[in-house]
Amino acid sequence: MKEPHIVEFSTLPHECSYLCDKACTMHYKYITDCSALLNSALVERGWRRFGLYFSRPNCQMCKECINLRIDVKNFQFSNSAKRIFKKNRYIKTFVCKPSLTRKHLELYEKYHKFMSVKKGWKYYEMTPKRYFELHVAGCEDFGKEVLYFYKDSMIAVDLIDITNDGISSIYFFYDPDFSKLSLGKYSIYQQILLAQSQELDWIYLGYYVKECQSLMYKAEYKPHQLLQGNPEMEESPIWF
């Protein structure tokens, strides 16, 4: 395998996507030929991968973005979770290498137009090139997508990385026509089942922000651990 090539940079302060009264500074690592070992080390230290870019907040005046991981081995499915499994009993899932099709783009567009109305997300038209750069490039041998089908229709896509000790939950989008199935929660339960089947310890859910409606739900998955600070590569990450 080729040696990874890494370029690091930070953004200037800009409007935070999670908290309306805050400014955000992001630190990036652009990595080509990333190994599974390096990807795992970055995920464990709070980095999030989109394509060839790894990022994490580096805000001087705010520390509200906290990485959260679910303790898979001690997770117990609640009665509510069991009801969601029952609702989705006709859904079939397939794990494969990330891909780009017209259906992916149509589903992505439909989901984001729906969320722009429901939650006020900013809407950006997704081009094939942009989708490839965000969700297909850089997957190497650790990036996967879980495709959700109802009958012959693809109704959701869950993008994940398999790490040395868990699953990094990257991005999930679904057909709003199937909102009643609670597919967002169902996808996390499916990740937990996948991790259990591979004897992995954690689901890395990314940032938990207490005051952000789109991210506060992550704390509901218990037991979980929170990453302390932004450890460097030569430092051991502390989770508790």
Secondary structure, DSSP 8 states (H G I E B T S, - for coil): ----EEEEEE---EE-SS-TT-EE-EEEEEEES--HHHHHHHHHTT-EEETTEEEEE--SS----EEEEEESTT----HHHHHHHHHTTTEEEEEE-----HHHHHHHHHHHHHHHHHT--------HHHHHHHHTTT-TTTEEEEEEEETTEEEEEEEEEE-SSEEEEEEEEE-GGGGGG-HHHHHHHHHHHHHHHTT--EEEEEEE-TT-TTTGGGGGSSSEEEB-S---TTS---B-
